[in-house]
């Protein structure tokens, strides 16, 4: 049987674009890709990239004070949201152009339309055109979800935050995950009076307790009103403000309320039910370790499969798919020991097991140090950082590394190599310190602070 294409990719985000261009560019496969929105997906258009640029923008607020403490005679001016927003969106346009060109230059044919599956080898575009392909790859990502409660339609999500008409005077951010905690820092840094509600006992559930405790403490020190054990009961419009009633009985007005209470897979109306593709409890597409669905010609990668929802993971899954299907080299995606960073202020970089997870698994030693770093301390800041290693008593391997510090994202990428290689505590100790740095503490931790 002959097909229009060897591969049809649905979704032009990080995972889909990578798989399409590598399949076309490196294996000569005939590839098409359909994208209904902007190329680059969540990461480039409404996620990692604009978020990180906003983190950078927000960090300048403290720099003037620090520079003054170092002897500079400078004064802070005002932040212009309009000026920043203009540059931000121009940058996103530029990046989207790059994504489009990458596809074009690798010979991928793209369709700026929604596509859905008709059968195991056929997709239908929005205009009714049908295309056949030997393989179909679903890489449609995810989207934010807001729970249903009275007034929930007044909330914005991370999709809208980059498009605010003006910077609000006050914002309520609901949620305690990556997105809520990162945006609390961003908004606070930009001068917005920021409140964060989290329903549980401590933000960043699932991460190392000591590390998330420090992040939360520092966020409060920085001026964010972090309310733990608190959720929204009800909201309504009051003039140009939003009236919010909280579970603790408090009633307050905010200019903007942003919900960051998780994301769901974009797997509805894709025709999956027609061909019997299984979906999980959260609506995600169920795949095996080669990203193959129960229908052999259909694969899925990235957030739509809700495995580890991070851009570099989606890219890895896309590459493994191409290896498996187009290069005849069956390749499973390795989801073990993925380093990650949460761009809170301070940043939090982590790889491997938290102290709590490791202690459940086996006897461990915990090495940790928390201190005021030289640069901030000289400027009179009280901010502390944390360097922490979790070590197996039996194998001496470093099971987890947790860093809360400015630049922790950069540090954890490198520490991640050692941990992934299976480095022991003694390997860390054999490495000579780079002095004076914050991360040198990772190789000079002499005695465990506790065992468990
Ligand atoms: P998360 O799943 O990380 O966090 C959701 C948060 O919302 C949790 O604190 C959760 O609480 C809370 N929540 C869930 N439902 C409700 C509800 N009904 N009412 C109140 N609170 C609720 O989601 P995010 O949206 O923050 O991020 C999604 C994913 O995106 C992340 O998991 C991550 O994979 C990725 N991401 C990665 C980034 C990075 O690498 N730096 C940055 C941004 C996103 P509870 O803990 O109690 O369940």
Boltz pocket constraint, residues with backbone or C-beta under 6 A from the ligand:
constraints:
  - pocket:
      binder: B
      contacts: [[A, 147], [A, 174], [A, 175], [A, 176], [A, 177], [A, 178], [A, 179], [A, 180], [A, 182], [A, 198], [A, 199], [A, 200], [A, 204], [A, 205], [A, 231], [A, 260], [A, 261], [A, 262], [A, 263], [A, 308], [A, 309], [A, 310], [A, 340], [A, 341], [A, 342], [A, 343]]
      max_distance: 6.0
